[in-house]
Amino acid sequence: MRLARIAHPAGVAFASIEGDEVLEIADHPFGDPNFTGKRWPLADVRLLAPILPTKIIAVGKNYAAHAAEFGSEVPETPLIFMKPNTSVIGPDVPIKLPASSERVDFEGELAVVIGQPVKNVTAARAKAAVLGYTIANDVTARDQQKADVQFTRAKGYDTFCPLGPWIETAVDPSDLELRTEVDGEVKQRARTSDIVHKVNHLIEFVSGIMTLLPGDVILTGTPEGVGPLAEGQKVSVTVEGIGTLTNPVQAG
């Protein structure tokens, strides 16, 4: 199922996308969704960020080539940090470049959306906790990341976590092509099979630290090729089997 969050003629709702139509879901998309019977052409609705998580847990240096481009190796245990939910935006919403940063980078990523509360789940059972997968751009003020001991400021600005365009519930995340383009030029190209700490182990690791709630998002890391964004550019992240997330770039 392809799950989305939409703005439609009468308001905002979760929906299932079926071909060129969207079917409104009552309440929330977790479990077996209940449909209201309302439907609209996809062209008549606006896609929003597909979920509003209580928290976003991101993983650093989870592709060996990306770790190498920063002069390090993949840590033995996942290197995690958090982004505030106020950083979330949806497709086609501008990424705002803060005046306080001289370099803001794109980081295309596969994102995991949690579907049920989990605490201390094992890797073997982690798949049952997943609602589906979406696309993320872990936008980063690189100069501030280098200056600070931790990543909160560099990763936490409003608009620094584009998510979308929807959640795919049936895709297998183990070997998908991930590609990031800036103004049509390919900057990142990798496969999710290159991820070192795999999705099920990330869920096990994170849920051993904090309870994961329905809608929470885990960003699985970015491959090599990260680079700066400039005002007026457009950045697109494509993950095979899911779709493409595109956002323009504006001065903050």
N, C-alpha and C positions, 0 to 999 in steps of 0.2 A: 504494500500500500504506500502511496505517496501522500504524506501528510503535510499540510501547510497551515499557516495562519494568515488570514486575509482581511482586507478592508473591502467590504461589499456595500451595495447601495443602502443597506439598512444599519450598518455598523461593522463590528469586528467579530470574527469567529474563527474557530479551527475548521478545517475542511479537508476532504479527500479529493485529490485531483485524479480525474479519470478522463484521459484523452483531452479534449478541449473544454471539458466542463469541470466545475468544482461543486462538490456536494457538502452542504453545511453539516458539521458535527455538533451535537448538543454538548454543552459543558466542556469536556476535555478529551484529548485523543488517547488517553491511557486505557489499557485493557481492551475490551471490545467496544469500539465507538458506537454511540447511538446517533442516528441521522435524523435531522428534523424534517426532511423532505424538501427543503429549499435547495435550489441549485441555480447557478449562473454560468454563463460562458466565461471561460478563463480570461478572455480579453476584457471582460467588464469588471474584473476585480483587481486589486493591487496586492501583491505578495509582500507580507511583512516578515520580520524575523520569525522563523517557524516556531520558536519557543522562547519564553522569558525565564531563564533559569534562576534558581536561588543562588547558585554559585557556578563559576567557570573555573575548572582546574586545568591548567596547561602544563605541558611536558616539554622541557628544554633538552636540546642535544640528543634527540632520539633517532636521528639518522646519522650514521657514521661520517658520511661525507660533509654534512652540515657542521658536525662537531669539529671536523678537521679544518674547515674553512675559518673557524675561529680559534684554531691552534690547540685543540683539546681532543679528548676521546669521549665516547659515550660513557656516562657514569654507570657503575655497577648496579645501583638502584636508581629508579626514575628520579630525575630532578624536576620537582613540581613547584609551581607557583600559581597564584590566583589572579584573575581579572575580575573587576566588579561587574555586576550585571548592568550597571549604567553605561558600560562600554558597548553594549549590544546594539547593533543596527541591522536593518534588513537589506535586501537587494536594492540597488540603485540609489540608496541613501548616501550622501557624501561623507567620506572620511575627512575630518577636519584636522588640518595641520596646526598644532599649537605653536604660538609665537615663541614659546620658551625653548623649543627644540630646533636644532640646526639640521638634523637628519632624522627622518621618519621612514622606516622600512616596511615593506610588505613581507608576510610570511604565510604562504598558502598551506592549509592543513586539512586533513580529514578529522571530523569531529564526531564524537559518540554522544548520543542523547540517551540518558537513563530513563527507564520506563517504570520502575518501582523502587520503593525504599530498600536500600541494601546497606548492611553493615557486616564487615568481616566475611564477605563472600569469597569463596575459593575461585581460582581461575577456571576450574572445571565447570563451575556453575554460573560463571559471570555472564555468559551469553543470554541467559534467561532474564537478566536485569536490564537488557538493552531494548529501548524502544525502536531505535534505528540510527541512521547516520546522516549527517549533513556536512556542509562545507564551511570552513572558517578562514578568516584572515586575521592572524595574530599580529596586528599592527603594533609597531614598536618604535619608540623614540630611542634610537640606537645610542646617541651621544649620552643620554641620561642613563641608559642601562649600563654603559661603561663607567659612568661617574659614580653611580650608587652601589652600595653593597648588595641590595636586593632590588627586585624588578618592579615593585608596585607602581612607582611613578611612571616609569618608562612604558608600562603595559596597560596602565589604568585610565588613560584619558577617555572621555566620552567619544564615541564613534570608533574606538580602537578594537572592536570585536564584531566585524560584520559576520553574520550567520545566514545561511540559506542555500538555495532558494526555497527548499523544502526538506523534509525528512523522508528518507527511503527506508522502509522497514524490512525489506527482503534482501537487500544487497549483502554480499559476502565481502567483508573489508580486507581480506587477507592479501589480495594482489590486484590492486586497482591503480591505474595510471593517475597521477596527480600532476597538473600543469598550471603554472601561473604565468599570465601574460600582462604586460604593461603596454597600453596602446597597440595591442596586437603582436608585440614582440615577446617571444617565449623567454622567460627568465628562469623558471624552475621546471624541471621535468624529472619525475622519479616514479617509483612504484611503491605502494604501501607495504609490499613484501620486504622493502628495505628497512622498515621500522624495526628497531632493535627490541625494545620492550613492547610486546604485542598487546593488542586491545584487551584481551582477557586478563593478562597479568597487570595491566594498568588499573583495571577495575578492582582487582584483588588488592593491589597496593594501596590505592586511594581509599577504598572502603575500609581498610584496616586502620586508617587514620581518622576518617570523618564519615559520618553517615551520608550517603548519597540519596537524594530525593528525586522523585519523578520530575523530569525536565532539566535536571542538572546536566552540564555539558563537560566532557573531557576533550581537550584539544591534544591530539596525539603527537605533535611535533612537526617541524617543517624540514624539508630537504634542503640541499645546498642551492645557492643561487639567490639568496635574499639580497635585496638592494633598495635604494632610496626611491621615494615617491616625491613628485613635484605637483604644485598646483596646476590644475587643468588636465592632468593625466587621468586615465581610466585603468583600473586594475581588475583583472578577471582571474578567478581560480576555478579550475574545472577538475572534477573527480569523476572518473569513469563509473558509469552506472548510477550516478546521482544527478549531475547537471553542472551548471556554471553559475557562480556567484560573481556579480559585477558591481563595482562601486566607483563613482567618480571621486576625484580628490580636489578639495578646496582649502583655501587658507582658513584658519580657525578664527 
